[in-house]
């Protein structure tokens, strides 16, 4: 699988899932041009922050905040905006003055926010030593992401740099250049070393393998998905989903096939993996995630409406079977949607819930 394809898939997840569950959208905008005054009869439609993606250590650059008006005119409000910055290392990567002048300090990553008249926009800026680049990617086990994996540059410019993957398997290393070797390692898995030749920012993904045999979870289960914090129109009889689940296992990889409901075509199965002794992760994909043609789990209710369930499930082995819950739902990366039969976008949802429990009892 190409690194470009994996990058597209990560972006698809974020775009599709965030639109699905987020109940309040921030008034943020992409970068754009800065020109022309506004009419007194118009109002602000959005705020735009013009900023570079990268800046070299010791360099200063002027950022620009533009108010885009309802008549599409653009007004420069840089000197009137309130500026804030969050950087890693804390307060060391980038500083921004009240006039929007950004000065790079140590190598790191900074998120700059401009606020004006109730609107805000932000931009992520990487601070790099001149001539070095950003190396990022993901770490996975079969279909699921692996967190807390140490990713280290073991040779080349940047040797010794190390970081750990987050809960979605993502990592980023700053200050890498030329021919380098990178190693991903975690207890219970075989180390993997990759090589890259960086003359620009690059993406390198890792797919690890279990270091030894894993527990066998194949079999038949009763799956119950229990929601919480439902909003909008979600029928009472849809607030507890009960299915028969058949788990097939190949190595550490799991395939879950569901029955005992009226599923839409292609909407009755999802994947998972045994990620550590007693630990299992499942990934129930939404529409467009991983270039998919449809969601993994779509149940048609008696009135013809549809329940769409998706998310990352962290679970553990129990004496009865498998039990867990979804992660990062408040960030838009999981939940249950109640949809019309002919829905065209996630914004068409009649109602939504978060996932409270994901329980599989062996039969």
Buried (B, 14 or more C-beta within 10 A) or exposed (E): EEBEEBBEBBEBBBBBBBBBBBEEEEEBBEBBEBEEEBEEEBEBBBBBBBBEEBBBBEBEBEBBBBBBBEEEBBBBBBEEBEBEBBBBEEBBBBBBEEEBBBBBBBBBBBBBBBBBEEBBBBBEBBBBBEEBBBBBBBBBBBBBBBBEBBBBBBBBBBEEBBBEBBBBBBBBBBBBBBEBBBBBBBEBBEBBEBEBEBEEBBBBBBBBEBEEEBEEBEBEBBBBBBBEEBEEEBBEEBBEBEBBBBBEBEEBBBBBEBEEBEBBEEBBBBBBBBBBEEBBBBBBBBBBBBEBEBBBBBBBBEEEBBBBBBBBBBBEBBEEBBBBBBBBBEEBBBBBBBBEEEBEEBEEBBBBBBBBBBBBBBE
